[in-house]
Amino acid sequence: MKRKLLLLALALGLVPASVQADDVKPDAPGPWKFGQTLGLNLAQSAFSSNWSGGDQGSFTWVLTSQSAARRQFSEKFNWANQLKLAFGQTSKQNHATNGELVWDSPDKTTDQLFLESLGRWTTGGAVDPYVALTAESQFWDESDPRGKITFNPVKIKESAGISRVLYKTEDAGALTRLGAAYRQIYSRAFTDPLGQDIRSFTNNDGGIEWQTDMKQPMLGKKVLYKGSLLVYQTLTYSESDNLKNVDAILIAAYPGRTSIADFWKAPDVNFQNTFTAEITKSLNVNLDVQWVYDKYDVAALVDPALASSPDQAVRDAYVLQLDKNVRKAGQFREVMAIGLTYRMF
């Protein structure tokens, strides 16, 4: 318990480097180390139309892939890469007009594309300089009821700063880093009420990032915990002036509307937790818990011309497009499933 409290304090920056473990050494230089894990989670239930309980069936599937490649090139430089892919859908039974149970078209429940490349200069000092590149997107963007857009948005972030290995063992470890970051967000959005016109645009922002990643076996190594906490404070935003203009236009056009001009200044928080319990080498139970606070998504289309359009339908459609990027409360996601995994190497 004492070590866990120390780790939490270190991650929060509450304990000076002088009390950190001094036995953390970089890996010995060597060849690339690769890892590849494929997973399939399934859940299914079905009922007849005359089932007395009135229950309705469902079928859920989630396919995941996690790849890693890392190498300690020398005593002074480490390069680690990871790629996470996930996609899943759920289909439900619903009563048709004739009373029969029919299967609806599947809805997306899981969607992730994430790539990270992290280079660290392992100097052996209190902190190590780092540079990182991350890219994230999704296979289908279904946030707008007017239609789907593939691979939207695409967010690319370059960052650099200092990092610290809090502790490291053969099967556990924690790394925290703090640095400056700059993002490019490539997006597409509908600009007409019927969803026939799509505009491509790019937004940029810059700020400070703090990220802590942790891997820790639990319960006698029966459960593996992987966690990541990312806090990103935006300091500059390419559309800040346009957003002020759009905000003023919409407040005048829609009395009682809340101002969102400064929402981009709120910090973004992404706290991800995964617990994996292996029943056999190929069968496991997974629990994913994620909390996200993203008050304003900078992937929003900010266009004063659309906000002031004389066409009421166009203006109303634009308001819906803009507001779907505003989330005043935190978002929570929890998924628990039994799945099959296959470690390729």
C-alpha positions in Angstrom: 0.0 0.0 0.0 2.9 2.4 0.8 4.4 1.9 -2.6 1.0 2.5 -4.3 0.5 5.8 -2.4 4.1 6.8 -3.3 3.4 6.1 -7.0 0.2 8.2 -6.9 2.1 11.0 -5.3 4.8 10.8 -7.8 2.4 10.8 -10.7 0.7 13.9 -9.3 4.1 15.6 -8.8 3.7 15.7 -5.0 7.0 13.9 -4.2 10.4 15.3 -5.3 12.7 13.3 -7.5 15.1 12.7 -4.7 12.8 10.1 -3.1 12.1 8.2 -6.3 13.5 4.7 -6.8 17.1 5.0 -8.0 17.3 1.5 -9.3 15.4 2.2 -12.6 17.8 1.6 -15.4 17.2 1.6 -19.2 17.0 -1.7 -21.0 20.1 -3.2 -22.4 20.6 -2.3 -26.1 19.4 -4.9 -28.4 17.1 -5.8 -31.3 13.5 -4.9 -31.8 10.9 -6.4 -29.5 7.5 -7.0 -31.0 4.1 -7.9 -29.6 0.8 -8.6 -31.3 -2.5 -9.5 -29.7 -5.8 -10.1 -31.4 -9.1 -10.3 -29.4 -12.7 -11.1 -30.1 -15.4 -10.4 -27.5 -18.9 -11.8 -28.0 -22.2 -11.7 -26.2 -25.5 -13.0 -27.5 -29.1 -13.6 -26.4 -32.4 -14.3 -28.3 -36.0 -14.8 -27.4 -39.1 -16.0 -29.1 -41.9 -13.5 -29.8 -44.2 -15.1 -27.2 -41.6 -15.1 -24.4 -43.5 -14.4 -21.3 -41.0 -12.1 -19.8 -41.1 -9.7 -22.7 -37.3 -9.7 -23.0 -35.5 -8.8 -26.2 -32.3 -10.4 -27.5 -29.1 -8.8 -28.5 -25.8 -9.7 -30.2 -22.6 -7.8 -29.5 -19.2 -8.3 -31.0 -15.9 -6.4 -30.6 -12.7 -7.1 -32.5 -9.5 -5.7 -31.1 -5.9 -5.6 -32.2 -2.9 -4.3 -30.1 0.5 -4.1 -31.7 3.8 -3.0 -30.1 7.4 -2.5 -31.3 10.1 -1.1 -29.1 13.9 -1.0 -29.1 16.7 0.2 -26.9 19.0 1.4 -29.6 21.8 2.3 -27.2 22.2 3.1 -23.5 21.0 6.6 -24.3 17.9 6.2 -26.6 14.7 4.1 -26.4 12.0 4.1 -29.1 8.6 2.6 -28.4 5.6 2.3 -30.8 2.1 1.1 -30.3 -1.0 0.6 -32.5 -4.5 0.0 -31.1 -7.4 -0.9 -33.3 -10.9 -1.7 -32.1 -14.4 -2.0 -33.7 -17.6 -3.5 -32.5 -21.4 -3.4 -33.0 -24.5 -4.4 -31.2 -27.8 -5.6 -32.8 -31.0 -5.8 -30.8 -34.4 -7.5 -31.2 -37.4 -5.2 -31.4 -41.1 -5.8 -31.8 -42.4 -5.2 -35.4 -45.9 -3.9 -36.1 -47.2 -7.5 -36.3 -45.8 -8.3 -32.9 -43.0 -10.5 -34.1 -39.4 -9.9 -32.8 -37.1 -8.8 -35.6 -33.4 -7.9 -35.5 -32.5 -4.2 -36.1 -29.6 -3.0 -38.1 -26.4 -3.1 -35.9 -25.3 0.0 -34.1 -21.6 0.9 -33.5 -20.5 0.4 -29.9 -16.7 0.5 -30.1 -14.5 2.4 -32.5 -10.8 3.2 -32.1 -7.8 4.0 -34.2 -4.7 5.0 -32.2 -1.1 5.2 -33.0 1.7 6.4 -30.8 5.5 6.7 -31.3 7.6 7.7 -28.3 11.3 8.4 -28.3 13.2 8.9 -25.0 16.8 9.8 -24.4 17.6 7.6 -21.4 20.2 9.8 -19.8 20.1 8.2 -16.4 19.3 11.6 -14.7 16.2 12.6 -12.8 14.2 13.1 -16.0 14.6 12.0 -19.6 13.9 14.2 -22.6 11.3 12.8 -25.0 9.6 13.5 -28.3 6.3 11.8 -29.3 3.9 11.6 -32.2 0.3 10.4 -31.8 -2.5 10.0 -34.3 -6.1 9.0 -33.5 -9.3 8.6 -35.4 -12.3 6.3 -35.8 -13.5 4.0 -38.6 -17.0 5.6 -38.8 -18.1 9.0 -37.5 -21.8 8.6 -36.6 -22.1 11.6 -34.3 -24.3 13.5 -36.9 -27.7 12.0 -37.7 -27.4 13.2 -41.3 -25.0 10.4 -42.1 -21.7 8.6 -41.6 -18.3 9.9 -42.4 -15.3 7.5 -42.5 -12.1 8.2 -40.7 -13.3 11.4 -39.2 -11.8 13.4 -37.5 -8.1 12.7 -37.7 -6.1 14.2 -34.9 -2.3 14.3 -35.1 -0.2 15.6 -32.1 3.5 16.3 -31.8 4.9 16.8 -28.4 8.2 17.1 -26.6 9.3 17.5 -23.0 10.6 15.6 -20.0 9.7 12.1 -18.8 10.3 9.9 -15.8 10.1 6.2 -15.3 8.5 5.9 -11.9 9.2 2.3 -11.5 9.9 -0.8 -13.7 10.0 -4.5 -13.2 9.8 -7.4 -15.6 6.0 -7.3 -15.9 5.1 -3.9 -14.5 6.0 -0.3 -14.8 4.9 3.3 -14.9 6.0 6.3 -17.0 5.0 9.9 -16.6 5.8 12.7 -18.9 5.2 16.5 -19.2 5.7 18.6 -22.3 4.5 21.0 -24.9 2.2 19.8 -27.6 0.8 20.9 -30.9 -2.1 19.3 -32.7 -3.5 19.3 -36.2 -7.1 18.2 -36.6 -8.3 17.2 -40.1 -12.1 17.1 -40.2 -15.1 16.8 -42.4 -18.7 18.0 -41.6 -22.1 18.4 -43.3 -23.0 21.9 -44.3 -26.6 21.4 -45.5 -29.7 20.2 -43.8 -30.0 17.1 -45.9 -26.4 15.9 -45.4 -25.5 16.0 -49.1 -22.6 18.5 -48.9 -19.5 17.8 -46.9 -16.7 20.3 -46.2 -13.2 19.4 -45.3 -11.2 21.7 -43.0 -8.3 21.8 -40.7 -8.0 23.3 -37.1 -4.9 23.6 -35.0 -4.2 24.1 -31.3 -1.3 24.0 -29.0 -0.8 23.5 -25.3 0.7 21.5 -22.4 0.3 17.8 -22.0 0.8 15.6 -18.9 0.4 11.8 -19.4 1.0 8.9 -17.0 0.9 5.3 -18.3 0.9 2.3 -16.0 0.9 -1.5 -16.2 0.6 -3.5 -13.0 -0.4 -7.2 -12.2 -2.9 -7.5 -9.4 -4.4 -10.3 -7.2 -1.4 -12.5 -7.4 -0.9 -11.8 -11.1 -4.3 -13.2 -11.9 -5.4 -9.8 -13.2 -3.4 -7.3 -15.3 -4.2 -3.6 -15.0 -3.3 -1.1 -17.7 -4.1 2.6 -17.1 -3.5 5.9 -18.8 -4.2 9.4 -17.6 -3.9 12.2 -20.1 -4.4 15.9 -19.3 -4.1 18.4 -22.1 -4.4 22.1 -21.5 -5.0 24.1 -24.6 -3.3 27.5 -24.8 -3.8 28.5 -28.4 -6.6 27.7 -30.8 -6.6 28.6 -34.5 -10.3 29.3 -34.6 -10.6 31.2 -31.3 -11.5 34.5 -33.1 -14.0 32.9 -35.4 -15.6 31.1 -32.5 -16.1 34.4 -30.8 -17.9 35.7 -33.9 -20.0 32.6 -34.3 -20.9 32.7 -30.6 -22.0 36.3 -30.8 -24.1 35.6 -33.9 -25.9 32.6 -32.4 -26.6 34.3 -29.1 -28.3 37.1 -30.9 -30.2 34.7 -33.1 -31.2 32.2 -30.4 -32.1 34.1 -27.2 -31.1 32.3 -24.0 -28.3 30.4 -25.7 -25.2 29.8 -23.5 -22.0 31.3 -24.6 -19.3 28.7 -25.7 -16.6 31.2 -26.8 -14.2 30.2 -24.0 -15.0 26.5 -23.8 -11.9 25.6 -25.7 -9.8 26.9 -22.8 -11.0 24.1 -20.5 -8.5 21.2 -20.0 -9.2 17.9 -21.7 -8.9 14.8 -19.5 -8.9 11.2 -20.7 -8.6 8.5 -18.0 -8.6 4.9 -19.3 -8.5 1.7 -17.3 -8.4 -1.9 -18.5 -8.5 -4.9 -16.2 -7.8 -8.3 -17.9 -8.3 -11.6 -16.0 -7.0 -14.7 -17.9 -9.1 -17.8 -17.5 -6.9 -19.7 -20.0 -4.2 -18.6 -22.4 -6.9 -17.8 -25.0 -10.0 -17.0 -22.8 -10.2 -13.9 -20.6 -12.6 -11.5 -19.0 -12.0 -7.8 -19.8 -13.3 -4.7 -18.0 -12.8 -1.4 -19.7 -13.6 1.8 -17.8 -13.0 5.2 -19.3 -13.8 8.7 -18.2 -13.4 11.6 -20.6 -13.8 15.4 -20.1 -13.8 17.2 -23.4 -15.8 20.4 -22.9 -15.2 21.6 -26.5 -14.0 19.4 -29.3 -11.7 21.4 -31.5 -12.7 19.3 -34.5 -15.8 21.5 -34.8 -16.6 23.4 -37.9 -16.4 27.1 -37.0 -18.0 29.2 -39.8 -19.5 32.7 -39.2 -21.1 32.5 -42.7 -23.1 29.4 -41.8 -24.0 30.8 -38.4 -25.4 34.0 -40.1 -27.0 32.3 -43.1 -30.4 33.8 -44.1 -31.7 30.3 -44.6 -33.2 29.2 -41.3 -32.8 25.5 -42.1 -29.1 25.9 -42.9 -28.6 27.9 -39.7 -30.4 25.4 -37.6 -28.5 22.5 -39.1 -25.2 24.3 -38.4 -26.2 24.9 -34.8 -26.7 21.1 -34.4 -23.3 20.4 -36.0 -21.6 22.8 -33.7 -23.3 21.8 -30.5 -22.5 18.1 -30.9 -18.9 19.1 -30.2 -19.9 20.7 -26.9 -20.0 18.4 -23.9 -20.4 20.2 -20.6 -20.3 17.1 -18.4 -17.8 14.3 -18.4 -18.4 11.2 -20.5 -18.3 7.7 -19.0 -17.9 4.3 -20.8 -17.8 0.9 -19.2 -17.6 -2.4 -21.1 -17.3 -5.9 -19.6 -17.0 -9.0 -21.7 -15.6 -12.5 -22.0 -13.4 -12.8 -25.0 -10.9 -14.8 -27.0 -7.4 -13.6 -27.5 -4.5 -14.8 -29.6 -1.0 -13.7 -29.1 0.8 -13.9 -32.4 4.2 -13.0 -30.9 
